[in-house]
Amino acid sequence: DTEVTQTPKHLVMGMTNKKSLKCEQHMGHRAMYWYKQKAKKPPELMFVYSYEKLSINESVPSRFSPECPNSSLLNLHLHALQPEDSALYLCASSHPNGGLAAPYEQYFGPGTRLTVT
Amino acid sequence: AQSVAQPEDQVNVAEGNPLTVKCTYSVSGNPYLFWYVQYPNRGLQFLLKYITGDNLVKGSYGFEAEFNKSQTSFHLKKPSALVSDSALYFCAVRDSPFGSARQLTFGSGTQLTVLP
């Protein structure tokens, strides 16, 4: 099974709302990622979790709060977002990269299309 | 620093003809190179990767890519294009473990349209 699932598929939220995006994988991957993607642009890395610990935060505003409850789940908590945060949010997973090993390919979910009004 | 360039925003090709999507890279060490494809309203799908060894890498859906160290290129190819290959293609690079970058760098993407 090479599937990464994301819920919800679509989300519309106001600037004062609190919502969460969810991601799940059952491939035994111990690295999980959140990306933000604008239309026709490459994905931008937001966060990386390795062995359930936050290893990379690409200077993301605090209105985005990631959480990794266990090795299969990844959440992204959203609060007080701005209209410019509207985008496709992609979750990905891979075997963890580290040391001298070559990097592993990432498997992406279908994304959550977020609209902030 | 690492970077990757996809010089063509758009590539059009007739169905049945060979296709090439271009990618060039810049790294300080040995490159690790990936191709991903994204269909409309979908996440990225892994196609193939070059780590070391044979310069011709075969991947999913009949795609292959040729690694050329002297030209720092990693072009994606397919001998006979299908209409269903129409999608957005991303090249990505990761420097060797001795480089400073910790994650993938994606190219800007190339929209491939296969005309029936």
Interface residues (C-beta under 8 A of the other chain):
Chain A: V4 Q6 K40 K41 P42 P43 L45 V48 I56 L90 A92 G99 L100 A101 A102 P103 E105 Q106 Y107 F108 G109 P110 G111 R113
Chain B: Y32 F34 Y36 N41 R42 G43 L44 Q45 F46 K49 I51 T52 L88 F90 R94 P97 R102 Q103 L104 F106 G107 S108 G109 Q111
